[in-house]
Amino acid sequence: MKLECKKDILRDALTLAERLTGRNLSLPVLSGVLLEVMGEILVIRATNLDVGVEIKIPAKVEKEGQVVIKAGTLISLLNNLKEDKIKLELVNENILVSSVYHTILVKALPVGDFPSLPIQPESEDVEISAETLVGGLKSVFFSSATSSIKPEINSVYLYSEENQLFFVATDSFRLSERKIIMPSLKSNLEMIIPAKNVAEIIRLFENVGDKVVLNFNKNQLAITSNNFYFISRLIDGVYPDYRQIMPKEAKTEVILTRDDLLANLKLVNVFANKLNQIDCKVQPNNKNVEIVSQNSEVGESAARLGAEITGEPIEMSFNVRYLLEMFQSLSDQEVVIKFNGKTKPVLFRGAADPSFSYLVMPMNR
């Protein structure tokens, strides 16, 4: 194995791959990445047996071959080299890194112990833009459960229906749904992707400007682009039937300016108690919404927001953190809030763009 490549491209690829390396004491080779030279391409492969990735970068190849090396060691080395190009050469089963001014020998791991990535699932290719995939996952990912006790909700649910693609996540206290219209979508999709693997998909593909291809079966999902191949296990289970709790109508409807609501939520958050609780009072007669927070150790705050209101007056308490987090996905200039009673979940949507829906359960006083 002998090749020359650009230092920055190699370092960036190794940085992406390193996060997918394993910490398996019984299989220490998983802590490394496999470098394999094929033709004019250097393939960087990493896996923790739950997910795996292959990243291709261009190289000037003199001799093909492969080696397994600790990615962190090589990244640290490359960060401290000033030259634009470096050479890698396999010498006595170790890797020799050389540049104009440096020659460094890095110990390798046994190549024979490195596992192969799972074979790509056999299914019809589903082509989708990387921007659509990453954007959909990002817009709901924050609502997934953080505990793995219930793997079905420690995940993102992805499915298609009537040329629409749905991304859903919930932790039982709030739920996010993003709906994307895709007239060209012909295949039926349904999969539950573990949340930790969703984070890696976002990280790997958020800067891919082209389309990606999805292949999947009951247990695995593969995502392929020109330079990336990613494979993940899927959750073998049934996602909760969340549509049962999506409100069809509202007893009270409120329309607020997004920036006004966000600014005042940030203000009352300063005085929220240890449970992040704020109290909300909708007053149709006064055409305003009052938001109050109290903290015995800090103080209290009350904010009144002018709003368009139809329906009944209502009072509720919310976890203000849940409300603040929705704004990363809710970009419409006006926010519609639908109430259906003190114990029912509250629906938040954009007034002009209803593609993102956010349900929040009220807090018990």
C-alpha positions in Angstrom: 0.0 0.0 0.0 1.5 3.3 -1.1 -0.4 6.5 -1.9 -0.4 10.3 -1.8 -3.4 12.5 -0.9 -4.4 15.9 0.4 -4.0 16.2 4.1 -7.1 18.2 4.8 -9.4 15.9 2.8 -8.0 12.8 4.7 -8.3 14.5 8.1 -11.9 15.5 7.5 -12.9 12.0 6.3 -11.1 10.4 9.3 -12.9 12.8 11.7 -16.3 11.7 10.3 -15.4 8.0 10.5 -13.9 8.1 14.0 -17.2 8.7 15.7 -18.4 5.4 14.4 -15.6 3.4 15.8 -16.4 1.0 18.6 -15.2 0.7 22.2 -15.5 -3.1 22.3 -13.0 -4.7 24.7 -13.5 -8.1 23.2 -12.8 -6.8 19.7 -10.2 -3.9 20.1 -9.8 -3.7 16.3 -13.1 -1.8 16.2 -11.4 1.2 17.8 -9.6 1.6 14.5 -10.5 2.5 10.9 -9.7 0.4 7.9 -7.8 2.2 5.1 -8.1 0.4 1.8 -6.6 1.6 -1.5 -8.5 0.5 -4.6 -7.7 2.0 -8.0 -7.5 5.8 -7.6 -9.6 5.8 -4.4 -8.8 5.6 -0.7 -11.7 4.0 1.2 -12.0 4.7 4.9 -14.2 2.2 6.7 -15.4 2.3 10.4 -18.0 0.3 12.3 -19.1 -0.4 15.9 -21.3 -3.3 14.7 -24.4 -1.2 15.1 -23.6 1.2 12.3 -20.9 1.3 9.6 -19.6 3.8 7.1 -17.4 3.9 4.1 -16.0 7.2 2.9 -14.2 7.5 -0.4 -11.6 10.2 -1.1 -9.3 10.7 -4.2 -5.7 9.6 -4.0 -2.6 9.2 -6.2 -2.0 5.5 -5.9 1.3 3.7 -6.4 0.4 0.4 -4.7 -2.9 -1.0 -3.5 -3.4 -2.5 0.0 -5.1 -2.1 3.3 -4.3 -1.3 6.9 -6.2 -0.7 10.2 -5.1 2.3 12.3 -6.3 4.3 15.3 -8.1 7.3 13.6 -7.5 9.6 16.6 -3.7 9.1 16.3 -3.7 9.9 12.6 -6.0 12.9 13.0 -3.8 14.4 15.7 -0.8 13.8 13.5 -2.4 15.5 10.5 -3.5 18.5 12.6 0.1 19.2 13.4 1.5 18.9 9.9 1.7 22.1 7.8 2.2 20.5 4.4 -0.8 20.3 2.0 0.0 16.7 0.8 1.1 13.6 2.6 2.2 10.1 1.7 1.1 6.9 3.3 3.0 3.7 2.9 2.6 0.2 4.5 6.0 -0.8 6.0 6.3 -4.0 8.0 2.5 -4.0 8.7 2.6 -0.5 10.1 1.9 2.8 8.3 4.6 5.3 7.4 3.4 8.9 7.1 5.7 11.2 5.3 5.7 14.8 4.0 8.4 17.2 2.9 9.7 17.7 6.4 8.5 14.7 8.4 8.7 10.9 8.5 6.5 9.2 11.1 5.8 5.5 11.7 2.3 4.7 13.2 1.5 1.3 14.7 -1.3 -0.6 13.0 -3.9 -3.0 14.2 -4.5 -6.5 12.7 -6.4 -6.2 9.4 -7.7 -9.8 9.6 -9.7 -9.0 12.7 -11.6 -6.1 11.1 -15.2 -7.1 10.3 -16.8 -6.5 7.0 -19.7 -4.1 6.8 -23.2 -5.7 6.4 -24.3 -6.3 2.8 -26.6 -3.6 1.4 -30.2 -4.8 1.8 -31.9 -5.9 -1.3 -34.8 -3.5 -2.0 -36.0 -1.1 -4.7 -33.8 2.1 -4.7 -35.5 5.1 -3.1 -33.9 8.3 -4.3 -34.2 11.4 -2.2 -32.2 14.6 -1.9 -29.8 14.6 1.0 -31.2 18.0 2.0 -34.7 16.5 2.3 -33.5 13.5 4.3 -31.3 15.5 6.7 -33.8 18.4 7.0 -36.6 16.0 7.9 -34.6 14.1 10.5 -33.3 17.3 12.0 -36.7 18.9 12.3 -38.0 16.1 14.6 -35.0 14.5 16.1 -34.9 16.7 19.2 -38.3 15.2 20.3 -37.1 11.6 20.5 -36.8 9.9 23.9 -33.3 10.0 25.4 -33.7 6.8 27.3 -33.3 3.4 25.5 -35.7 1.6 27.8 -38.3 2.0 25.1 -36.4 1.7 21.8 -39.4 2.4 19.6 -39.5 6.0 20.9 -35.8 6.4 21.4 -35.8 6.8 17.6 -37.2 8.6 14.6 -40.1 7.0 12.6 -39.9 7.5 8.9 -42.8 6.4 6.6 -44.5 7.3 3.3 -48.1 7.7 2.4 -49.7 9.0 -0.8 -46.6 10.6 -2.2 -45.8 12.2 1.2 -42.9 11.5 3.4 -43.4 11.7 7.2 -40.7 12.1 9.9 -42.0 11.6 13.5 -40.4 11.6 16.9 -41.8 11.6 20.4 -40.7 11.1 24.0 -44.3 10.6 25.3 -44.5 14.3 26.6 -44.2 16.0 23.2 -44.3 14.9 19.5 -42.9 16.4 16.3 -44.1 15.5 12.8 -42.6 16.8 9.6 -44.6 16.2 6.4 -42.8 16.6 3.0 -44.7 16.3 -0.3 -42.8 14.1 -2.8 -44.7 13.6 -6.0 -41.9 11.4 -7.4 -42.0 9.0 -4.4 -43.2 5.6 -5.6 -41.9 3.2 -3.0 -43.5 2.5 0.3 -41.2 3.3 3.2 -41.6 2.4 6.8 -38.7 2.2 9.3 -37.8 3.1 12.9 -34.2 4.5 13.0 -32.4 4.5 16.4 -31.9 8.1 17.6 -28.1 7.7 18.1 -27.9 6.5 14.5 -30.1 9.4 13.3 -27.5 11.8 14.7 -24.8 10.1 12.6 -26.9 10.3 9.4 -27.3 14.0 10.0 -23.6 14.5 10.6 -22.5 12.5 7.6 -24.9 13.7 5.0 -25.7 17.3 5.9 -23.1 18.6 3.6 -23.8 16.3 0.7 -25.3 18.4 -2.0 -26.6 15.7 -4.2 -29.2 12.9 -4.0 -28.8 9.8 -1.8 -30.2 6.3 -2.3 -32.0 4.4 0.4 -32.1 0.6 0.5 -33.8 -1.1 3.5 -35.4 -4.2 4.9 -36.9 -5.0 8.2 -33.6 -4.9 10.1 -31.3 -2.6 8.2 -31.1 0.7 6.3 -28.3 1.6 3.8 -27.8 5.2 2.6 -25.5 5.7 -0.4 -24.1 8.8 -2.1 -21.2 9.4 -4.4 -18.6 9.3 -1.6 -20.5 7.8 1.4 -22.0 4.4 2.2 -23.7 4.2 5.6 -25.5 1.3 7.1 -27.6 1.2 10.2 -29.6 -1.4 12.1 -33.4 -0.6 12.5 -35.7 -1.1 15.4 -37.7 -4.2 14.9 -41.0 -3.0 16.5 -44.2 -1.1 16.1 -44.2 2.7 16.4 -47.0 4.1 18.6 -50.2 5.1 16.6 -49.6 8.8 17.2 -52.3 9.9 14.8 -54.9 9.0 17.4 -53.9 12.0 19.5 -53.5 14.5 16.7 -56.4 16.9 17.2 -58.9 17.2 14.4 -60.5 20.5 15.6 -60.0 23.0 18.5 -62.0 24.4 21.3 -59.6 27.4 21.4 -57.4 28.7 18.7 -54.7 31.3 19.1 -52.5 33.0 16.5 -49.3 34.7 17.7 -46.3 36.3 16.1 -43.4 33.8 16.2 -40.7 36.3 17.3 -42.9 37.8 19.9 -43.8 34.4 21.4 -40.1 33.3 21.3 -38.8 36.4 23.0 -41.3 36.3 25.8 -40.8 32.6 26.4 -37.1 33.3 26.7 -37.9 36.0 29.2 -40.2 33.9 31.5 -37.7 31.0 31.2 -35.3 33.0 33.4 -37.8 32.7 36.3 -39.1 29.2 35.6 -38.9 26.8 38.6 -36.9 23.6 38.8 -39.5 21.8 36.8 -39.3 24.4 34.0 -42.9 25.2 34.6 -44.7 28.2 33.2 -48.4 29.0 33.4 -50.3 30.2 30.4 -53.7 31.9 30.4 -55.6 32.5 27.2 -58.1 35.4 27.5 -60.4 35.8 24.4 -62.2 38.8 25.8 -58.9 40.8 26.2 -57.4 39.3 23.0 -54.2 38.4 24.8 -52.2 35.5 26.2 -50.6 35.8 29.6 -47.5 33.8 30.4 -46.3 33.7 34.0 -43.3 32.0 35.7 -42.4 31.9 39.4 -39.2 30.8 41.1 -39.0 31.2 44.9 -35.2 31.6 44.7 -35.0 33.9 41.7 -38.3 35.9 41.3 -41.3 36.0 39.0 -42.2 37.3 35.6 -45.5 37.9 33.7 -45.8 38.7 30.0 -48.9 39.6 28.0 -48.9 38.9 24.3 -51.5 40.3 21.9 -53.1 37.6 19.8 -55.9 36.6 17.5 -58.1 34.3 19.6 -61.3 32.3 18.9 -63.1 30.0 21.3 -63.1 29.5 25.0 -60.7 30.9 27.7 -58.3 28.3 29.0 -55.4 28.0 31.5 -52.6 25.5 31.3 -49.0 24.9 32.5 -46.2 23.8 30.3 -42.6 22.8 30.4 -41.0 25.9 28.9 -38.0 24.0 27.6 -40.3 21.9 25.3 -41.8 25.1 23.9 -38.4 26.8 23.3 -37.0 23.7 21.5 -39.8 23.7 18.8 -38.5 27.0 17.3 -35.6 25.2 15.7 -38.2 23.6 13.4 -41.0 26.2 13.3 -39.9 29.0 11.1 -43.2 30.5 10.0 -43.8 34.1 11.0 -47.0 33.3 12.7 -47.7 30.4 15.1 -51.1 28.7 15.4 -51.9 27.1 18.8 -54.9 24.8 19.2 -56.3 23.9 22.6 -58.8 21.1 23.3 -59.1 21.2 27.1 -56.9 21.3 30.1 -55.8 17.7 29.9 -55.4 17.3 26.2 -52.2 17.9 24.2 -51.8 21.3 22.6 -50.9 21.6 18.9 -48.5 24.2 17.5 -48.2 24.8 13.7 -47.1 27.5 11.3 -50.0 29.6 10.1 -48.8 29.6 6.4 -46.8 26.3 6.5 -48.6 23.4 8.2 -45.9 20.9 7.2 -44.5 20.9 10.8 -46.7 19.9 13.7 -45.7 19.9 17.3 -47.8 18.4 20.2 -47.1 19.2 23.8 -48.7 17.6 26.8 -49.6 20.1 29.6 -48.1 19.8 33.0 -50.2 19.0 36.1 -50.2 21.9 38.4 
